[in-house]
Amino acid sequence: QLFTLNTKDAEFMYAMSLELMENAQREGDPHTAEKYRLQAAEARLVIPQLNMHGLWVGKYGDHGFEMINVTYAGDTLVATKVTGDQNVPKGEVSFTVDLSPHIHSDKGMLSLEPIELNAKASRQWGKKFLPRYQGQGQVAAEGFTNGKWIEGQLILVGRFFSFAWVPIGHQVFFGRPSSDLTLKMLREQQEDDLKRDQVSVMREAAHNMMEETYWIEKDDSFQGGWE
């Protein structure tokens, strides 16, 4: 009866359908399990936080604007850096958010209490409350050293979202990039990679030259001892 009363709530439908699917699987009823799997998949399509796939751009403080790619591992949102910085470089995960549904009373998904906006902000965004979800953000020292995960929160703000690294008070606001901005940022990242590669090659060449000079000097000194 509770399920019937909440059929218009996509999050509740998703959570309940997954629970019923798992119950049917445990009872050895594949037909019923498939029915609820399809019902869960349909509900999932209209849940905003589970459909944020793709590229987003946000300003990472003094590092400037960076691009992330959002994917999902099951119901866990994974934000991977497409462009990076000296602390957390491209290709590394910037943050994750566990969006797994949990039945909690009659509220559907279990999440943090929403943020209540004041009257001005409410008029600006067209809503009174902003939903938020628990996550983990990655931080590291320069050179991607001493990396660790700290408490984070994802906040939905209409067509945008933000992620906060709570203990350090750092928050990044993300929006969808235009095609021009995407190409520009990818081109700049390639140029930075090329520069770093050239510096790395020159550094290695200089190291090899120093090492070769050292052994030549040692060899000359050794031969001089026999004269």
Secondary structure, DSSP 8 states (H G I E B T S, - for coil): -HHHHTTT-HHHHHHHHHHHHHHHHHTT-HHHHHHHHHHHHHHHTT-GGG---EEEEEE-GGG-EEEEEEEEETTEEEEEESS--SSS-TTSEEEEEE------TTSSS--EEEEE--HHHHHHHT-SEEEEEEEEEEEEETTTEEEEEEEEEEEEETTEEEEEEGGGTEEEEEE---HHHHHHHHHHHHHHHHHHHHHHHHHHHHHHHHHHHHHHHHHHHHHHTT-
